[in-house]
Amino acid sequence: MSNRVPIIEGLISHQKREAVSWHVPGHKSSDLFPKDILQLEWDQTELPGLDDLHHPEGIIAESIGLLEELYGAPHSHFLVNGSTVGNWGMLAAVANRGDRIYVQRNSHKSVFNAMEWLGLEPVFLQPELGTDLAIGRHVSRETLTEAMERFPGGVAVFLTSPTYYGEAAKIEEIVEVTNEQGIPLLVDEAHGAHFNANFGQRSAFELGATAVVQSAHKTLPALTMAAWMHDRFTEGQTRRLKHALQSFQSSSPSYLLLASLDYARSYLASLTESDWTEIRRSHERFHEELRQIEGLEIFIYHDWTRFTLRYKAASGAALLEALSRNGIDAEFALHDHVVCLLPLAYLDDETFIQYMGRVRLACDSLKENQANVCIEPPIKGKMKVSELEYPFDSMMDAEGTWVLLEDSVGCVTLETLIPYPPGIPLLFKGERILAEHVEHIRYYLNVHAHIQGGERLVEDMICVLKEGQL
Ligand SMILES: Cc1ncc(COP(=O)(O)O)c(C=O)c1O
């Protein structure tokens, strides 16, 4: 028997690299936590005086009250299983099996997993496409209206805002539509826990969404998996939400996660208007300096703590690797770009010089050889609104057969394929395969992307529904 501890060994060697964290979690390798906070002895259970997350009446209730005050929310909830469980909870609160949901097509896999297990029927809303970067942006009001006309009777709209790239949706426009229809707007705001008036971009909740989920751990000093949500649900929906969160979350929620949420909220609340101004200025100064590097482009949307870099003709993977070799770990790479998340804090001169030096070295080290050049991604999203060929529920026990990718166009897939990162499904179980899907799968295979769900994709095969069953 070995007494090796591979995970601990891996973390120690990662720590020894002393790389700069330009990725989640938002505490940036603990830099944003004060030294004396989060002691291991705080890993406790529901002892007298320590309250109970699933029926909060004491210290947890008090902390939630402060969160509600900060976000102006009638109800907030702490989540110990990330925005993932919040997305499940929001859907369970408003929909019954067989209900139709209008859902942004480039949402996170947690949304679609929840829909599958809850037996909900998605109407997919294709976002607009970027022109500067080949990425999904937001669902337009026109697309939503078209979906409601072609597929009436949906019980909720589900959007993701901001995107991974920090671009926020036009929430006020969408709220007008959902209010007219009298249905809730649910928003996965996993990447926007720090949005507020002082930041310069308000939260979707402030802008009128019915419920919003935020991964505090992504952009604030909170431990991974620590998240929260806010809602203005009716009494009945609130009852359903509480039941869902109690069912889907651990019955032993970690006090370390809860304490980190308490701290993340107080960190955000402690920032004054002038702190925000100073922090933002320091970030903007950094963006300016990056723009001076020849061949480097920087894209910034509503979230100024995150930016996307593109360097000459290099692929995102090559740029990510060059940054990593030079001591910067960024969030993720796709096509021709890399997404970077900076700390929600003032960048002092020392940090500034360290960051700039490392980026310059990374760019200089990127030789323009063929291996580094980006392969252009195909254009996707020709269909603005679409549905599954067969509902998730009917596919649960369906029998499949393996076919070559080239022969799969027109078949119904039994596999959901998710390039990871960023974790946005490319093809859903129950969807009819189009030539455009195959073109995309081939592209991701060519660039050696990691694809979750394609059991035999390396053999160029996909599992499809056996004809005549359903
Ligand atoms: C848009 C979006 N929603 C939800 C999630 C899931 O969040 P969590 O990791 O907090 O469960 C992610 C995770 O990357 C995400 O990017």
The ligand as an SDF file (V2000), in Angstrom:
LIG
                    3D

 16 16  0  0  0  0  0  0  0  0999 V2000
  -22.0580   30.7620  -16.5340 C   0  0  0  0  0  0  0  0  0  0  0  0
  -21.8470   29.7290  -15.4610 C   0  0  0  0  0  0  0  0  0  0  0  0
  -22.8970   29.3270  -14.7420 N   0  0  0  0  0  0  0  0  0  0  0  0
  -22.7650   28.4140  -13.7560 C   0  0  0  0  0  0  0  0  0  0  0  0
  -21.5470   27.8610  -13.4700 C   0  0  0  0  0  0  0  0  0  0  0  0
  -21.4420   26.8880  -12.3510 C   0  0  0  0  0  0  0  0  0  0  0  0
  -20.9610   27.6080  -11.2560 O   0  0  0  0  0  0  0  0  0  0  0  0
  -20.3610   26.9390   -9.9640 P   0  0  0  0  0  0  0  0  0  0  0  0
  -18.9740   26.5310  -10.3030 O   0  0  0  0  0  0  0  0  0  0  0  0
  -20.4080   28.0410   -8.9450 O   0  0  0  0  0  0  0  0  0  0  0  0
  -21.2210   25.7940   -9.6000 O   0  0  0  0  0  0  0  0  0  0  0  0
  -20.4260   28.2550  -14.1940 C   0  0  0  0  0  0  0  0  0  0  0  0
  -19.1130   27.6590  -13.9110 C   0  0  0  0  0  0  0  0  0  0  0  0
  -18.1410   27.8260  -14.5640 O   0  0  0  0  0  0  0  0  0  0  0  0
  -20.5790   29.2090  -15.2120 C   0  0  0  0  0  0  0  0  0  0  0  0
  -19.5430   29.6260  -15.9270 O   0  0  0  0  0  0  0  0  0  0  0  0
  1  2  1  0
  2  3  1  0
  2 15  2  0
  3  4  2  0
  4  5  1  0
  5  6  1  0
  5 12  2  0
  6  7  1  0
  7  8  1  0
  8  9  2  0
  8 10  1  0
  8 11  1  0
 12 13  1  0
 12 15  1  0
 13 14  2  0
 15 16  1  0
M  END
$$$$
